[in-house]
Amino acid sequence: MLGAIWGSALAVLIGVSPCVAQGGLQNPADASPSDEMPSPDASVDDLIDMDLDQLSQVDVLVPAMDTVVTSVSRQESTVGRSPTAVFVITQEMIRRSAANNIPDLLRMVPGVDVAQISADTWAISIRGFNGQYASKLLVQIDGRAVYSQLFSGVFWDVQDYPLEDIDRIEVIRGPGATVWGANAVNGVINIVTKRAADTQGLLVRAGGGSEDRQFSTVRYGGQAGEDVYWRVYGKQFERDGGYFSDGAFDDSRQGRGGFRSEWTPSDSDVFTLQGDCYEGFSGQLSTQSFPTAPYVRDLRFDDRAFGQNILSRWTHTIDDDTDWALQTYFDRAGRTTEIGSPLQATLDVDYQYHFHVGEEHNVICGAGYRHIDDQLLGTFAISLDPAFRSTNLFSYFIQDEIMLQEDLWYLVAGSKFEHNDFSGFEYQPSVRLLYTPTERKTWWGAVSRAVRTPSRANQNLVFHQFVSPFGPTFVETLGDPSPVSEALLAYELGYRTQPTDEFAWDLALFYNDYTRLVGVGPLGAPFFDPSIPAVVIPIELANNRTGDTFGAELSASYRLNPDWEISGAYTLLQMEVFTGNQIPIEGVSPNNQVYIHSAWNLPHDWEFDLIGRYVDSLPALGVSSYTTMDARFAWQPRKNLEWAVVGRNLLDSPHLEFADIEGGTASTEVQAQVFTSLTWTY
């Protein structure tokens, strides 16, 4: 009942901007460029101190334990030194993924559930609770959180950045709220783009195919003097609709542009300025309620999405153990549709300070402020009361990494403290223990508390849904005037090892205990409303559900020889979510997922990638399990030229990946597709 009411209501507001929620600084990615390149026989100790661009030039296999991450603690570390379940999608993995967008890239990560609803609509979550409006996941791009206050989630159709500009994608499975704040409940996805100094010269990519009809990217980077690097880019695509028996109406086209610049006036300071703007149109098929006969109508319309953002960051290094960073950004985004025209503007300021106390304590702390103005010009089916609202968020955090025994035992403890205009004061502590018996083995465990703060819809929703033709009857769903945050208490245990240079594996186990999940409850007796006129059944959103989830996430990679590597991931998830009368609800996220990737370097500069995927059934949505395959052939006759042919969904097509009973969006079947691309750099 909740899914149909809650999601259908939010579907009308699908245009709300992907504006910010809890985000933060990514200063390690902005380290000043270095002209020093490692030697081919660099030692393992030398590799640990190098950045990703230097590592790519070393003619040895880089240990997976030494992959750089910044999202775990807001400062540069490695996978091996991270007391959390973290997975890094590197530049090479992106290039060989057979993916043409960010959602498809995320399919390789264990614990992440990616399902395509229509040509430009996605359901993405971590460790369960998937849906078009999944609300327990924080997504950031260079420290700017792409998050909508409307429903505490992400609109994935407008997160379409050039894959060639992405340095890495860091995915944390499990709570990250201690340093990132509310809504980093089940995980954090941090997309880090390349420095301007690493994107010098011209890049042109163009292609097309059966579903991705045509796409192109142009990027140019330059230098002004010795201290300033910059780049500009433009990107556009046109995508065909999915498969639907009577014709789909979900084709999409979008264009965007942006820039990034870095100024390093000294060895201690880096100033970063970057921004983006976009506009796109996508076909929508939505079923909406009306106060006049026939009361329910299917609407087909073009949804116009638009947005602009600008971000600045100043990073200052005092010494090897002390640094600080100040970041601010402004984000404006919205949509224009026939069923509601939302608009949202966000101003965010964030400061962090990192220092050491003696040799045992590595401390990072910070504070932030966020102001959001939003509006919704709603309809009878859905509106917000009030239609215009301004909200404020104040936050501060502190985290200490304590060395209990040098190079062996570490304790990480801290908490985030926030005050928001919906639920008031929130705290989100965590305690993590790290044990590193050798450079190639890591044990870790964690206990964390995280919250999902109420959204605008949680408190201000007014939604009408037609339910009976025998005398017009509507269910009227109202927001909770005094909502509270959904809460999670998470227990995690993990082990990762790299016994040889060729073989590595990582295992994470978790148990999540959820309380105060949003459900619905009665608000009074049915009544006749003469203004419609119709019978109205009033209900109210309420925090009256609980739930438990547990599972395991396994990833591994093995290099059989210098030209052939196999990697894979397995996800096990079990969920029980209880309604107010303790009736379990499950089956909206798959119990089992498998991902296998074979990367093979062939003679004469050819590459062959074969990717297999299995996703379990979704009983609650009537979606069957499916097994599919992607393939990529690529030829690089020169270092600066690549031609590729990609086939996706080759074994089981067409097929449904998700049924959007929440959003009211017509789900279309995913089809097999083929596209080709040509990439040239100069």
C-alpha positions in Angstrom: 0.0 0.0 0.0 2.8 2.4 1.0 4.7 1.7 -2.2 1.9 2.5 -4.5 0.9 5.7 -2.6 4.4 7.0 -1.8 6.0 6.2 -5.1 3.1 7.3 -7.3 3.1 10.6 -5.5 6.8 11.1 -6.0 6.6 10.1 -9.7 4.7 13.3 -10.3 7.6 15.2 -8.9 10.2 13.4 -10.9 11.3 16.7 -12.1 12.7 17.9 -8.8 16.3 18.8 -9.1 19.2 16.6 -8.1 20.2 19.2 -5.5 22.4 18.6 -2.6 22.0 17.0 0.7 24.9 15.7 2.8 28.2 16.3 0.9 31.7 17.3 1.6 35.2 18.1 0.6 37.4 16.0 -1.7 40.6 17.9 -1.4 42.9 14.8 -1.8 41.8 14.6 -5.4 43.0 18.1 -5.9 46.6 17.6 -5.0 48.9 19.8 -7.1 50.2 18.1 -10.3 53.5 16.4 -10.1 56.1 16.2 -12.9 57.8 13.2 -11.3 57.0 9.9 -12.9 57.9 6.5 -11.2 60.5 4.2 -12.6 59.4 0.9 -14.2 61.0 -1.0 -11.3 59.4 1.1 -8.5 59.1 -0.7 -5.2 55.9 -1.5 -3.4 56.7 1.1 -0.8 57.1 3.7 -3.5 53.8 2.7 -5.0 52.0 3.4 -1.8 53.0 7.1 -2.0 52.0 7.6 -5.7 48.7 8.9 -7.0 46.5 7.0 -9.5 47.9 8.7 -12.5 51.5 7.8 -11.5 50.5 4.3 -10.8 49.1 3.8 -14.3 52.5 4.4 -15.7 54.2 1.6 -13.7 54.8 -1.5 -15.7 53.9 -3.8 -12.8 50.7 -5.1 -11.3 49.6 -2.6 -8.7 48.5 -4.4 -5.5 44.7 -3.9 -5.0 45.4 -3.3 -1.3 47.2 -0.1 -2.2 44.4 1.5 -4.3 43.9 5.1 -3.2 40.6 6.1 -1.6 39.4 9.4 0.0 35.8 8.8 0.8 36.2 6.6 3.9 37.6 9.3 6.2 37.7 12.5 4.0 41.5 12.1 3.6 43.7 10.0 1.4 44.2 6.4 2.4 44.2 3.0 0.8 41.8 0.1 0.5 44.0 -2.0 2.7 43.9 0.7 5.5 40.1 1.2 5.3 37.9 -0.3 8.1 34.9 -0.4 5.9 33.5 -2.2 2.8 34.9 -0.1 0.0 35.2 -0.8 -3.7 37.0 1.4 -6.2 36.1 1.6 -9.9 39.4 2.7 -11.6 39.9 4.4 -14.9 40.9 1.2 -16.6 37.8 -0.6 -15.2 35.7 2.2 -16.6 37.3 2.1 -20.0 36.8 -1.7 -20.3 33.4 -1.9 -18.7 31.2 -1.9 -21.8 29.2 0.8 -20.0 28.1 4.1 -21.6 26.7 5.7 -18.5 27.3 5.9 -14.7 24.5 3.6 -13.6 25.7 0.7 -15.8 29.2 1.2 -14.3 27.9 0.6 -10.8 26.7 -2.9 -11.8 30.2 -4.3 -11.1 30.2 -3.3 -7.4 29.1 -6.0 -4.9 26.2 -4.9 -2.7 24.9 -2.4 -5.2 21.5 -3.1 -6.8 21.1 -1.4 -10.3 17.9 -1.8 -12.2 16.8 0.0 -15.3 13.1 1.1 -15.2 12.9 2.8 -18.6 15.3 4.4 -21.1 16.3 7.2 -18.7 14.9 6.1 -15.3 16.9 3.9 -12.8 16.5 2.3 -9.4 19.8 2.1 -7.6 20.5 1.3 -4.0 23.0 -0.4 -1.7 22.0 -3.3 0.6 18.3 -3.3 -0.2 15.3 -0.9 -0.3 15.6 -0.4 -4.0 13.3 1.8 -6.0 13.2 4.8 -8.3 13.1 6.9 -5.1 15.6 5.0 -3.0 16.3 7.2 0.0 19.2 5.7 1.9 22.1 6.4 -0.4 24.4 9.4 -0.7 25.9 10.2 -4.1 28.6 12.9 -4.5 30.4 14.3 -7.5 33.7 16.0 -6.5 32.3 16.8 -3.1 28.9 18.1 -4.3 26.1 15.9 -3.2 23.5 15.2 -6.0 20.6 14.8 -3.7 17.0 15.9 -3.7 15.3 17.2 -0.6 12.0 16.2 -2.1 12.4 12.5 -1.3 16.0 12.0 0.1 17.3 10.4 -3.1 18.9 10.9 -6.5 17.6 11.5 -10.0 20.1 9.5 -12.1 19.0 10.7 -15.5 20.8 14.0 -15.1 24.0 12.5 -13.7 25.5 12.1 -17.1 29.1 13.1 -16.9 31.8 12.2 -19.5 33.2 8.8 -18.5 36.6 9.9 -19.9 36.8 12.7 -17.2 36.2 10.3 -14.2 39.3 9.5 -12.3 37.6 6.8 -10.1 34.3 6.0 -8.4 34.6 5.0 -4.7 31.7 3.0 -3.3 31.3 2.5 0.4 28.7 -0.1 1.3 27.3 0.5 4.8 26.9 3.7 6.8 29.2 6.7 6.1 27.3 9.2 8.2 30.0 9.9 10.7 31.9 12.1 8.3 29.3 12.6 5.5 26.1 13.1 7.5 22.4 12.1 7.3 21.3 10.0 4.4 24.6 8.2 4.0 22.7 5.3 5.6 23.3 2.2 3.4 26.2 3.6 1.5 28.1 6.4 -0.3 29.0 6.7 -4.0 31.7 9.2 -4.5 32.5 10.1 -8.2 35.9 11.8 -8.4 36.8 13.5 -11.7 40.3 14.1 -13.0 42.3 17.1 -12.3 42.5 19.7 -15.1 46.3 19.1 -15.3 45.5 15.5 -16.3 43.2 16.4 -19.1 45.4 18.6 -21.3 44.9 18.7 -25.0 41.9 17.7 -27.2 39.6 14.7 -26.7 36.8 13.8 -29.1 34.5 10.8 -28.7 31.6 10.0 -31.0 29.4 7.0 -31.7 26.0 5.5 -32.0 24.0 2.3 -32.2 20.6 0.6 -31.8 19.6 2.2 -28.5 22.2 4.8 -27.8 21.3 6.3 -31.1 24.1 8.9 -31.1 26.4 10.4 -28.6 29.4 12.7 -28.6 31.9 14.4 -26.2 34.4 17.1 -26.9 36.9 18.2 -24.3 39.8 20.6 -24.4 42.4 21.3 -21.7 45.0 24.0 -21.5 47.4 25.9 -19.3 47.8 29.6 -18.3 51.2 30.3 -17.1 52.9 27.8 -14.8 50.3 27.6 -12.1 46.9 27.4 -13.8 45.4 24.4 -15.6 41.9 24.3 -17.1 39.5 22.3 -19.2 36.1 22.7 -20.8 33.8 20.1 -22.2 30.5 19.5 -24.0 28.5 16.3 -24.2 25.2 15.2 -25.8 23.3 12.1 -26.4 20.0 10.8 -27.9 18.6 7.5 -26.6 15.9 5.4 -27.9 13.0 4.2 -25.8 12.7 0.8 -24.1 10.5 -2.0 -25.4 6.8 -1.8 -24.6 4.0 -3.8 -26.2 2.0 -0.8 -27.4 5.0 1.5 -27.9 7.2 3.1 -25.3 7.3 6.9 -24.7 10.6 7.2 -22.9 13.1 8.3 -25.4 15.5 10.9 -24.2 18.0 13.5 -25.3 20.3 15.7 -23.3 23.1 18.1 -23.6 25.6 19.5 -21.0 28.7 21.5 -20.7 31.2 22.4 -18.0 34.6 23.5 -16.9 37.2 22.9 -14.3 40.3 24.9 -13.3 43.1 24.6 -10.7 45.4 27.3 -9.5 48.5 26.4 -7.4 50.1 29.6 -6.4 52.4 27.8 -3.9 53.3 24.3 -2.8 50.8 24.8 0.1 47.7 26.0 -1.7 45.4 24.7 -4.4 42.3 26.7 -5.6 39.7 24.7 -7.6 36.8 26.2 -9.5 34.4 24.1 -11.6 30.8 24.1 -12.8 28.3 22.4 -15.1 25.0 23.2 -16.8 22.6 20.9 -18.6 19.2 20.7 -20.4 17.4 17.6 -21.6 14.0 16.2 -22.6 12.6 12.8 -22.0 9.3 11.2 -22.8 7.2 10.2 -19.8 4.2 8.0 -19.5 2.4 8.5 -16.2 -1.0 7.5 -14.8 -2.5 10.3 -12.7 -5.7 11.0 -10.8 -8.2 13.8 -11.7 -11.2 15.2 -9.8 -13.4 14.8 -12.8 -14.5 11.8 -14.8 -12.9 9.5 -15.9 -10.8 10.3 -12.7 -7.7 8.4 -14.0 -5.8 9.2 -17.1 -2.6 8.2 -18.8 -0.5 11.2 -19.7 2.2 11.3 -22.3 4.5 14.3 -22.3 8.0 15.5 -22.6 9.8 16.2 -19.3 12.2 19.1 -19.6 15.1 18.9 -17.1 17.6 21.7 -16.5 20.2 22.7 -14.0 23.4 24.6 -13.2 26.0 24.3 -10.5 29.3 26.0 -9.6 31.8 24.8 -6.9 34.9 26.4 -5.4 37.5 24.8 -3.1 40.6 26.1 -1.3 42.9 23.5 0.1 45.8 24.6 2.3 48.6 22.4 3.6 50.4 23.5 6.7 52.8 20.6 7.1 52.9 16.9 6.5 50.4 16.2 9.3 48.1 19.3 9.1 45.9 20.7 6.4 42.5 22.3 5.9 40.0 22.9 3.1 37.1 25.2 2.5 34.4 24.4 -0.1 31.3 26.2 -1.2 28.9 25.5 -4.1 25.6 26.7 -5.5 23.2 24.3 -7.3 20.0 25.2 -9.1 17.9 22.6 -10.8 14.3 21.8 -11.8 11.9 20.5 -14.4 8.9 21.6 -16.4 6.2 19.0 -16.9 2.4 18.8 -17.3 2.1 17.3 -13.8 4.1 19.6 -11.7 7.0 22.1 -12.1 9.5 21.8 -9.2 12.5 24.1 -8.7 15.2 23.9 -6.1 18.2 26.0 -5.3 21.0 25.1 -2.8 23.8 27.0 -1.2 26.4 24.9 0.7 29.5 25.8 2.7 31.8 23.1 4.2 35.1 23.4 6.2 37.3 20.6 7.3 40.5 20.5 9.4 43.0 17.6 9.6 45.8 17.4 12.2 47.8 15.0 14.3 48.1 14.8 18.1 51.4 13.1 18.8 52.0 9.9 16.8 48.9 8.1 18.0 46.0 10.4 17.0 45.0 11.3 13.4 42.1 13.7 13.8 39.8 15.2 11.2 36.9 17.6 12.1 34.7 20.1 10.4 31.5 22.1 10.1 29.0 22.9 7.5 25.9 25.0 6.6 23.3 24.4 3.9 20.4 26.6 2.8 17.7 25.2 0.4 14.9 27.1 -1.3 12.4 25.0 -3.2 9.0 25.3 -4.8 6.4 23.1 -6.4 3.6 24.2 -8.6 1.5 21.1 -8.1 -1.7 19.5 -9.3 -4.8 17.8 -7.8 -2.9 14.5 -7.9 0.0 15.8 -5.9 1.2 19.0 -4.2 3.2 20.2 -1.3 1.8 22.4 1.5 3.3 24.9 1.6 4.3 25.1 -2.0 7.3 27.3 -1.2 9.8 26.6 1.6 13.3 27.5 2.8 15.2 25.1 5.0 18.5 25.2 6.9 21.0 22.6 7.9 23.8 23.1 10.4 26.4 20.3 11.0 29.7 19.5 12.6 31.8 16.3 13.0 34.9 14.9 14.5 36.7 11.6 13.9 39.9 10.3 15.4 42.0 7.4 14.1 43.9 6.1 17.1 47.0 3.9 16.6 46.8 1.3 19.3 49.8 -0.6 18.1 52.0 0.6 15.2 51.2 -1.0 11.9 48.9 -3.5 13.5 45.9 -2.2 15.5 43.9 1.0 14.8 40.7 2.3 16.4 38.5 4.8 14.5 35.8 6.6 16.4 33.8 9.7 15.8 30.3 11.2 15.2 28.4 13.7 13.0 26.0 16.2 14.7 23.3 18.0 12.8 20.3 20.2 13.2 17.7 20.2 10.4 14.3 21.9 10.1 12.4 18.6 9.8 13.4 16.4 12.8 15.7 18.8 14.7 19.0 17.5 16.3 20.6 14.3 15.0 23.7 12.4 16.0 25.4 9.6 14.1 28.4 7.9 15.8 30.5 5.0 14.7 33.3 2.9 16.1 35.6 0.9 13.8 38.5 -1.4 14.5 41.3 -2.2 12.0 43.8 -5.1 12.3 46.6 -5.4 9.7 48.8 -8.4 10.6 50.7 -8.0 7.3 50.7 -5.6 4.4 48.5 -8.0 2.4 45.9 -8.9 5.1 43.3 -6.7 6.7 40.6 -7.5 9.3 38.0 -4.9 10.3 34.8 -4.5 12.2 32.4 -1.7 12.8 29.3 -0.6 14.8 27.5 2.5 13.4 24.4 4.5 13.8 22.9 6.5 10.8 19.7 8.3 10.1 17.7 9.2 7.0 16.3 12.7 7.8 12.7 13.4 6.7 12.1 14.9 3.2 9.8 17.6 2.1 7.3 15.0 1.0 7.5 13.3 4.4 6.2 16.4 6.1 4.3 18.4 3.4 2.8 15.9 1.0 -0.8 16.2 -0.3 -1.6 13.3 -2.6 -4.8 12.0 -4.1 -5.2 8.5 -5.6 -8.4 7.3 -7.2 -9.5 3.9 -5.9 -13.1 3.2 -6.7 -15.4 3.8 -9.7 -18.6 3.1 -7.7 -19.1 6.6 -6.6 -15.8 8.4 -6.9 -13.5 7.7 -4.0 -10.0 8.9 -3.4 -7.4 8.0 -0.9 -5.8 11.3 0.4 -2.3 10.9 1.8 -0.9 13.7 3.9 2.6 14.2 5.3 3.4 13.8 9.0 3.4 17.3 10.6 6.0 16.1 13.1 8.2 13.5 11.3 11.2 11.8 12.8 14.2 10.3 11.1 14.5 6.7 10.0 17.3 5.1 12.0 19.8 2.3 11.4 22.1 0.4 13.7 24.6 -1.5 11.6 27.1 -4.2 12.5 29.8 -5.1 10.0 32.8 -7.4 9.7 35.2 -7.7 6.9 38.4 -9.4 5.6 40.5 -8.6 2.6 43.7 -10.1 1.4 46.1 -10.2 -1.5 48.2 -13.4 -1.1 50.0 -12.9 -4.4 50.4 -10.0 -6.9 48.0 -11.8 -9.2 45.2 -12.7 -6.8 43.1 -10.7 -4.3 39.8 -11.1 -2.7 37.5 -9.1 -0.3 34.6 -10.3 1.9 32.2 -8.1 3.9 29.4 -9.4 6.2 26.7 -7.1 7.7 23.6 -7.0 9.8 21.3 -3.9 9.7 18.6 -3.2 12.3 16.2 -0.4 11.1 13.6 1.4 13.2 11.1 4.2 12.5 10.9 3.4 8.8 8.2 5.4 6.9 4.8 3.7 6.5 1.2 4.9 6.5 -1.5 5.0 9.2 -5.1 6.0 9.4 -5.9 9.7 9.9 -9.7 9.5 10.6 -13.0 8.3 9.2 -13.9 8.6 5.5 -15.8 11.8 4.6 -17.5 13.4 1.6 -15.7 16.4 0.1 -18.2 18.5 -1.8 -15.4 20.5 -3.5 -14.4 17.4 -5.6 -17.1 16.0 -5.2 -16.1 12.6 -3.9 -15.6 10.4 -0.9 -12.2 10.9 0.7 -10.3 8.2 2.8 -7.6 10.1 4.8 -4.3 8.5 5.7 -1.1 9.9 7.0 2.6 9.0 6.5 4.0 7.7 9.8 7.3 6.2 11.1 5.6 2.9 12.0 7.7 0.2 10.4 10.8 -1.8 11.4 13.1 -4.0 9.4 16.2 -6.3 9.5 18.6 -7.1 6.7 21.8 -9.2 6.6 24.1 -10.4 3.9 27.5 -11.0 2.4 29.5 -9.3 -0.4 32.4 -11.0 -2.0 34.7 -9.6 -4.7 37.9 -11.2 -6.2 40.3 -10.7 -9.1 42.9 -13.1 -10.6 45.5 -12.3 -13.3 46.0 -15.6 -15.2 48.9 -14.1 -17.2 50.1 -10.7 -18.3 47.3 -10.5 -20.9 44.3 -12.0 -19.2 42.5 -11.1 -16.0 39.3 -12.3 -14.5 37.3 -10.5 -11.8 34.0 -11.0 -10.2 31.6 -10.2 -7.4 28.8 -12.0 -5.5 26.1 -10.4 -3.4 23.8 -12.2 -0.9 21.0 -10.1 0.7 18.2 -11.2 3.0 15.5 -8.6 4.0 12.5 -8.5 6.3 10.6 -5.3 6.6 7.6 -5.3 8.9 4.5 -3.2 8.7 2.8 -1.7 11.8 1.1 -5.1 12.5 4.3 -7.0 11.9 3.5 -8.4 8.5 6.8 -8.9 6.6 7.4 -7.2 3.3 10.2 -8.3 1.0 11.1 -9.1 -2.6 11.9 -5.6 -3.9 15.7 -6.3 -4.0 17.4 -9.4 -5.3 18.6 -12.1 -2.9 21.5 -13.1 -5.2 23.6 -11.2 -7.7 26.6 -12.4 -9.7 29.0 -10.4 -11.8 32.0 -11.8 -13.8 34.4 -9.9 -16.1 37.0 -11.4 -18.4 39.5 -8.9 -19.7 41.8 -10.2 -22.4 44.5 -8.4 -24.3 44.7 -9.9 -27.8 47.6 -9.6 -30.3 47.9 -6.6 -32.6 46.5 -4.1 -30.1 43.1 -5.7 -29.8 41.1 -6.1 -26.5 38.2 -8.4 -25.8 36.0 -8.0 -22.7 33.2 -10.4 -21.8 30.9 -9.7 -18.9 28.3 -12.0 -17.4 25.6 -10.9 -15.0 22.9 -12.8 -13.0 20.2 -11.1 -11.0 17.7 -12.9 -8.9 13.9 -12.5 -9.2 11.9 -9.8 -7.4 8.7 -11.6 -6.2 7.1 -8.5 -4.8 7.3 -6.8 -8.2 6.6 -9.8 -10.4 10.0 -9.5 -12.1 11.8 -12.8 -13.1 15.5 -13.5 -12.6 17.7 -12.9 -15.6 21.1 -13.8 -16.9 22.7 -11.6 -19.5 26.0 -10.9 -21.1 27.9 -7.8 -22.4 30.8 -7.9 -24.8 33.4 -5.4 -26.0 35.9 -5.5 -28.8 38.4 -2.6 -29.0 41.3 -1.8 -31.2 44.0 0.7 -30.3 46.3 1.1 -33.4 47.8 4.1 -31.7 48.1 5.3 -28.1 45.7 8.2 -28.8 43.1 6.4 -30.9 40.6 3.7 -29.9 37.7 2.1 -31.8 35.3 0.0 -29.9 32.2 -2.1 -30.6 30.0 -3.0 -27.7 27.0 -5.4 -27.3 24.9 -5.3 -24.2 22.1 -7.5 -22.8 22.9 -10.2 -25.4 21.5 -13.3 -23.7 18.1 -12.4 -22.2 16.4 -9.7 -24.1 13.9 -8.1 -23.9 13.4 -8.4 -20.2 12.2 -6.4 -17.2 14.7 -5.3 -14.6 12.3 -3.6 -12.3 8.6 -2.9 -12.0 8.0 0.6 -10.8 4.9 0.1 -8.6 6.2 3.1 -6.5 6.8 5.7 -9.1 3.8 5.4 -11.5 6.3 5.3 -14.3 5.6 2.8 -17.0 8.4 0.1 -16.8 9.8 -0.9 -20.2 11.8 -4.0 -21.0 15.5 -3.8 -21.5 16.6 -4.7 -25.1 19.8 -6.1 -26.6 21.8 -3.3 -28.1 24.9 -2.7 -30.1 26.9 0.6 -30.4 30.2 1.6 -31.7 32.5 4.5 -30.6 35.6 6.2 -31.7 37.9 8.1 -29.3 40.7 10.4 -30.3 43.0 12.5 -28.2 45.6 15.0 -29.3 
